[in-house]
Amino acid sequence: MDPTRYTSDDEIVEFAKSVGIHPGIVAGRLQHEGIIAQNRCSKLKEKYVIEIKHTA
C-alpha cells in the first residue's frame, strides 16, 4: 500500500474493504503516522461512550 495515495474517504474505505479491516483503523493509522492531518477522515472512526454505573 502506498499510504500517501489513500487520502480521500472513499479511497480509505475501499482499501479497508480490500484488506478486511474497519476504515476507522486505516484512517487512525494514517493520522498517527502523520500521513494525513489529525482532523481528516475522523468521521470514519466510530466513537463510543462508556457509562459506568455503580451498584451497591
C-alpha positions in Angstrom: 0.0 0.0 0.0 1.2 3.5 -0.9 -0.3 5.3 2.1 0.1 8.7 0.5 -2.3 7.6 -2.2 -5.2 6.8 0.2 -6.2 10.2 1.3 -9.8 10.5 0.3 -12.5 9.0 2.4 -13.7 6.8 -0.5 -10.2 5.5 -1.2 -9.6 4.7 2.5 -13.0 2.9 2.7 -12.1 0.9 -0.5 -8.7 0.0 0.8 -10.0 -1.1 4.1 -12.6 -3.3 2.4 -9.9 -4.9 0.3 -7.8 -5.9 3.4 -10.8 -6.7 5.6 -10.4 -4.1 8.3 -12.6 -1.2 9.5 -11.9 2.1 7.7 -11.5 3.9 11.0 -8.5 1.8 11.7 -6.9 2.8 8.4 -7.8 6.4 9.0 -6.5 6.4 12.5 -3.2 4.8 11.4 -2.7 7.3 8.6 -3.4 10.1 11.2 -1.0 8.5 13.7 1.8 8.2 11.1 1.3 11.9 10.1 0.4 11.0 6.6 -3.0 12.8 6.8 -4.0 15.5 9.2 -5.5 14.6 12.6 -8.8 16.1 11.6 -9.0 14.3 8.2 -11.3 11.3 7.9 -12.3 11.4 11.5 -15.9 10.6 10.5 -14.7 7.1 9.5 -13.8 6.3 13.1 -16.5 5.1 15.4 -17.0 6.8 18.7 -18.1 5.1 21.9 -19.4 6.5 25.2 -18.7 4.3 28.2 -21.0 4.8 31.1 -20.1 3.3 34.4 -22.9 2.6 36.8 -22.1 1.9 40.4 -24.3 -0.7 42.1 -24.4 -1.2 45.8 
